[in-house]
Amino acid sequence: MAEKILVIDDDLETLRLVGLMLQKQGYHILTAASGEEGIQVALREQPDLILLDVMMPGLDGFEVTRRLRQNPETSSIPILIFTAKSQVEDKVEGYEAGADDYLTKPIHPAELIAHIKALLGRSRARREAALPRGYVLGLTAAKGGIGLSTLALNLGLACYQRSKSEVVLAELRLGEGIWAEMLSLHDDQALKALLSLPLHEITRSMVDNQLLRTTLGVRLLLSPRQVEGYTPLFSGMGEKLVAITRHLATLASLIILDIGTPFLPGYIDILNQCDEVMVVTESQPFTLRLTRRLITDLERYGFGKSKIMSIVLNNRMRADLQYTITQVQDTLEHAVSATISPVPELAYHAALRSVPLLHIQPEGLYAQQIMQLASQYVERTRV
């Protein structure tokens, strides 16, 4: 949903021109031709920002600002006074009345838009800081093809079954999403839709609207599998993924991110949004060596020290082809938090039926291991 800007000015030509300019920037514009009308519109519509002239008949802009600040329903709305009154004493009066910013006409449209974006950005940050934040778990691996996405999905479902509270799962890898295919879901364009937006339009409500509510109880942010035609989306992709992650953190008690490998744009910044990072690996020499390097890199950024980092061994081959747990830990020089046993037959039947692996044999060993791992994260969301 586009952010709403209320323009209060008795000059109809100014209302028209400023309104058109801001509409081209993607904002939803409300207008009022007097101070009294402006206050009424502000109370009714609760705009995200008010652009306010000073010289108006009846209530001038200073008095409108004072009244908006005195009313609890409008006291926190950012106010930008935009007027021809350019004397220092006018600016002082505007700020003393409660304006957040003061600009004098004439002004270049780019400068006005820059001030508006800055005010809206600070306002969003204040609102988000006041929101309760869930526990964010990010799953990463040194290489692909080790079942990270399957583990993330089933762990999220197990967490929901354990807690019955809101759980959100997000695929952050554009063009690498598999959950839609695994579950026979048809709309997998959510992440692409968000990344197509300008950074300032990636708001909490926009992210919330893209989450798919499923019959499994969790909500999903899905990424498409195809990559054709996505090149324009890569510009600023890291910043956008960080913004998406930040908003996701306010939408559930537990958020599980399928982050993938370190090649993801904004990788470290996304990990820094997490309360915990789970490094997923397998009992194969080459994978373990790569994982050891990844752990070393993450430790340089404080993971495993000031930030929680856990290691999960996701085995998918028979035991005689795997390292022992002792060999794994010696290679990684790090303790393993949990081990998931190989279940190729269950995985085959899950794929045939388009259901989560967890649901194929609810009382089996795999389900028990995933549920046990889930219990740890459910407990952390309650701390």
C-alpha positions in Angstrom: 0.0 0.0 0.0 1.4 3.4 -1.0 2.2 5.9 1.8 -0.4 8.7 2.2 0.7 12.3 2.1 -1.8 15.1 3.0 -1.2 18.4 1.3 -2.8 21.4 3.0 -2.8 24.6 1.0 -5.4 27.2 0.0 -3.7 27.6 -3.4 -5.5 25.2 -5.7 -2.7 25.3 -8.3 -0.1 24.4 -5.7 -2.3 21.5 -4.6 -2.6 20.3 -8.1 1.1 20.6 -9.1 2.5 19.2 -5.8 -0.1 16.4 -5.9 0.8 15.3 -9.4 4.5 15.4 -8.6 4.1 13.2 -5.5 1.7 10.8 -7.3 4.4 10.2 -9.9 6.7 9.1 -7.0 4.1 6.5 -6.0 2.5 8.2 -3.1 -1.2 8.4 -2.4 -2.2 12.0 -2.2 -4.9 13.6 0.0 -5.6 17.3 -0.2 -7.3 20.0 1.9 -7.8 23.7 0.9 -7.9 25.1 4.5 -6.4 24.5 7.9 -9.8 23.4 9.4 -10.4 20.9 6.5 -6.8 19.7 6.9 -7.2 18.8 10.5 -10.4 16.9 9.7 -8.8 15.0 6.9 -5.8 14.2 9.1 -8.0 12.8 11.9 -10.0 10.7 9.4 -7.3 9.4 7.1 -4.2 9.2 9.4 -1.7 10.2 6.7 1.9 9.1 6.8 3.1 12.7 6.3 1.5 16.2 6.1 2.8 18.9 3.7 1.5 22.2 5.1 1.4 25.8 3.9 1.5 28.6 6.5 -0.4 31.5 4.9 -4.0 30.4 4.8 -7.2 32.2 5.8 -8.7 31.1 9.1 -6.2 28.8 10.8 -2.7 29.4 9.5 -0.1 26.6 9.2 1.4 27.3 12.6 -1.9 26.9 14.4 -2.7 23.8 12.4 0.6 22.3 13.5 0.0 23.1 17.1 -3.5 21.6 17.1 -2.3 18.4 15.3 0.5 18.1 17.9 -2.0 18.5 20.8 -4.3 15.7 19.6 -3.0 12.2 20.5 -4.5 10.8 17.3 -2.3 13.1 15.1 0.6 14.0 17.4 3.1 11.6 15.8 2.4 12.4 12.1 5.4 14.0 10.5 4.8 17.6 9.4 6.7 19.4 6.7 6.0 23.1 6.5 6.3 24.3 2.9 5.8 28.0 2.6 6.9 31.3 1.1 7.6 32.7 4.6 11.4 32.6 4.7 12.3 34.8 7.7 14.3 33.2 10.5 11.6 34.1 13.0 9.0 32.3 10.8 11.1 29.1 10.8 11.6 29.3 14.6 7.9 29.6 15.1 7.3 26.6 12.8 9.7 24.4 14.7 8.3 25.6 18.0 4.8 24.8 16.9 6.0 21.2 16.3 7.0 21.0 12.6 9.6 18.3 11.8 10.9 20.2 8.8 10.6 23.6 7.2 11.2 24.5 3.6 10.7 27.7 1.7 9.3 28.3 -1.8 10.5 28.1 -4.4 12.4 24.8 -4.1 13.6 22.3 -6.6 11.2 19.3 -6.8 14.1 16.8 -6.2 15.0 18.6 -2.9 11.4 18.5 -1.8 11.1 14.8 -2.6 14.4 14.1 -0.7 13.1 15.8 2.4 9.8 13.9 2.2 11.6 10.6 1.8 13.8 11.4 4.7 10.9 12.3 7.0 8.9 9.2 6.0 12.0 7.0 6.5 12.6 8.3 10.0 8.9 7.9 10.8 8.8 4.3 9.6 11.9 3.6 11.7 10.3 5.0 14.8 7.1 2.9 14.3 9.1 -0.2 13.6 11.2 0.3 16.7 8.1 0.3 18.8 6.8 -2.9 17.3 7.3 -6.3 19.1 10.0 -8.2 17.3 10.1 -12.0 16.7 13.0 -14.4 16.9 14.8 -14.5 13.5 16.6 -17.7 12.6 18.7 -17.6 9.4 19.8 -20.8 7.6 22.9 -20.7 5.5 25.4 -23.2 4.0 28.8 -23.1 2.3 27.3 -24.8 -0.9 24.0 -25.7 -2.4 22.5 -29.1 -2.8 22.6 -30.2 0.8 18.9 -29.9 1.6 18.9 -26.5 3.4 15.6 -25.4 1.9 13.9 -28.7 2.8 15.2 -28.4 6.4 14.1 -24.8 6.7 10.6 -25.6 5.6 10.1 -28.7 7.8 11.7 -27.0 10.8 9.3 -24.1 10.4 6.3 -26.4 10.2 7.5 -28.2 13.3 7.9 -24.9 15.2 4.3 -24.1 14.3 3.1 -27.5 15.5 5.0 -27.0 18.8 3.9 -23.5 19.5 0.7 -22.8 17.6 1.9 -19.2 17.4 2.6 -17.2 14.2 5.6 -18.5 12.2 6.8 -17.0 8.9 9.1 -18.8 6.5 10.9 -16.8 3.8 12.9 -17.8 0.7 15.3 -15.0 0.1 17.1 -16.5 -2.9 15.6 -15.0 -6.1 15.3 -17.6 -8.8 16.1 -20.5 -6.4 12.8 -21.0 -4.7 11.6 -24.6 -4.4 8.8 -24.5 -1.7 6.1 -23.7 -4.2 7.1 -26.7 -6.3 7.4 -28.9 -3.2 3.9 -28.0 -2.0 2.2 -27.6 -5.3 1.5 -23.9 -4.7 0.9 -21.8 -7.8 1.8 -18.2 -6.9 5.6 -18.0 -6.3 6.2 -14.4 -7.3 6.1 -12.7 -3.9 9.8 -12.1 -3.5 10.1 -10.9 -7.1 7.2 -8.5 -6.5 8.9 -6.9 -3.5 12.3 -6.6 -5.2 10.6 -4.9 -8.1 9.6 -2.0 -5.8 11.8 1.0 -5.1 13.5 0.6 -1.7 11.3 3.3 0.0 8.1 1.4 -1.1 9.1 -1.8 0.6 7.1 -1.2 3.8 5.9 -3.5 6.5 2.4 -3.6 5.0 3.7 -4.5 1.6 5.8 -7.4 2.9 2.8 -8.5 5.0 0.5 -8.5 1.9 2.9 -10.8 0.0 2.9 -13.5 2.7 1.0 -16.6 1.6 -1.3 -18.1 4.3 -1.2 -21.9 3.9 -3.3 -24.7 5.2 -0.2 -25.9 7.1 -0.6 -23.0 9.5 2.5 -21.0 8.6 2.9 -18.1 6.2 5.4 -18.2 3.4 7.3 -15.6 1.4 7.9 -17.5 -1.8 10.6 -17.0 -4.4 10.2 -18.1 -8.1 12.4 -20.8 -9.6 13.0 -19.2 -12.9 15.6 -16.4 -13.3 14.9 -15.1 -16.8 14.4 -11.4 -17.0 15.4 -10.6 -13.5 18.6 -8.6 -14.2 17.0 -5.2 -13.4 16.0 -6.5 -9.9 19.6 -7.1 -9.0 20.3 -3.4 -8.6 20.1 -2.6 -4.9 19.0 -6.1 -4.2 21.0 -6.4 -1.0 19.5 -3.3 0.5 16.0 -4.5 -0.4 16.5 -8.0 1.1 17.7 -6.4 4.3 14.6 -4.2 4.4 12.4 -7.2 3.7 14.1 -9.1 6.5 13.7 -6.2 8.9 9.9 -6.0 8.2 9.5 -9.8 8.5 11.0 -9.7 12.0 7.9 -7.7 13.2 5.3 -10.1 11.6 5.6 -13.2 13.7 7.0 -14.7 16.9 9.4 -16.8 14.9 10.8 -16.0 11.4 12.9 -18.6 9.5 15.0 -17.4 6.6 16.3 -19.6 3.8 19.4 -17.5 3.1 21.5 -20.0 1.2 25.1 -19.4 0.3 27.3 -16.4 0.9 26.8 -15.3 -2.7 23.4 -13.8 -1.8 23.6 -9.9 -2.2 23.6 -8.3 1.2 24.6 -11.6 2.9 26.3 -10.3 6.0 23.8 -7.5 6.5 21.0 -10.0 6.3 22.7 -12.3 8.8 23.1 -9.3 11.1 19.3 -9.1 11.2 19.1 -12.6 12.6 19.1 -13.5 16.3 20.7 -16.8 15.4 22.4 -18.3 12.4 22.2 -22.0 11.6 25.0 -23.3 9.4 23.8 -26.4 7.7 26.3 -29.0 6.4 26.7 -32.7 5.5 29.1 -35.5 6.5 31.2 -35.3 3.3 34.9 -34.2 3.3 34.6 -31.5 0.6 31.4 -30.0 2.1 33.0 -30.0 5.6 36.1 -28.2 4.4 34.0 -25.5 2.8 31.8 -25.2 5.9 34.9 -24.8 8.1 35.9 -21.8 5.9 32.4 -20.4 6.2 32.4 -20.7 10.0 35.8 -19.0 10.1 34.4 -16.1 8.0 31.3 -15.8 10.2 33.4 -15.8 13.4 35.1 -12.7 12.1 31.8 -11.0 12.1 31.0 -12.1 15.7 28.9 -15.2 15.0 29.5 -17.9 17.5 30.8 -15.3 20.0 28.5 -12.3 20.6 25.9 -13.7 18.2 24.5 -17.2 18.3 25.7 -19.7 15.7 24.6 -23.3 15.6 25.8 -26.1 13.3 23.3 -28.7 12.0 24.4 -31.9 10.2 21.9 -32.7 7.6 22.7 -36.3 6.4 21.2 -37.6 3.3 23.4 -40.6 2.4 23.8 -44.0 4.2 26.1 -44.1 7.2 28.9 -46.1 5.7 29.6 -43.2 3.3 29.6 -40.5 6.0 32.2 -39.2 8.4 31.5 -40.0 12.0 30.3 -37.2 14.3 33.8 -37.1 15.9 35.4 -36.7 12.5 32.9 -34.0 11.5 33.5 -32.0 14.7 37.3 -32.4 14.3 37.1 -31.1 10.7 34.8 -28.2 11.6 36.6 -27.4 14.9 33.2 -26.7 16.2 30.5 -28.6 18.1 27.5 -29.9 16.1 24.2 -28.9 17.7 21.9 -31.5 16.0 22.1 -34.3 13.5 19.4 -35.2 11.0 19.3 -38.8 9.8 18.9 -39.7 6.1 15.4 -40.7 5.0 15.6 -41.1 1.1 12.4 -43.3 1.0 10.4 -40.7 2.9 11.7 -37.9 0.7 10.7 -39.8 -2.4 7.1 -40.3 -1.2 6.9 -36.6 0.0 7.9 -35.5 -3.5 5.3 -37.7 -5.1 2.5 -36.4 -2.8 3.7 -32.7 -2.7 3.6 -32.7 1.1 6.2 -31.8 3.6 8.6 -34.5 4.6 7.6 -34.0 8.2 4.0 -35.2 7.4 4.9 -38.5 5.7 5.8 -40.4 8.9 4.8 -38.1 11.9 6.1 -40.6 14.5 9.3 -41.6 12.6 12.9 -40.8 13.4 13.1 -37.8 11.1 10.0 -36.2 12.6 11.3 -36.7 16.1 14.6 -35.1 15.3 13.0 -32.1 13.6 10.5 -31.7 16.4 13.3 -31.8 19.0 15.2 -29.2 17.1 12.0 -27.1 16.8 11.5 -27.2 20.6 14.7 -25.3 21.1 13.6 -22.4 18.9 10.0 -22.3 20.3 11.6 -22.0 23.8 13.8 -19.1 22.6 10.8 -17.2 21.3 9.3 -17.3 24.8 12.4 -15.9 26.5 
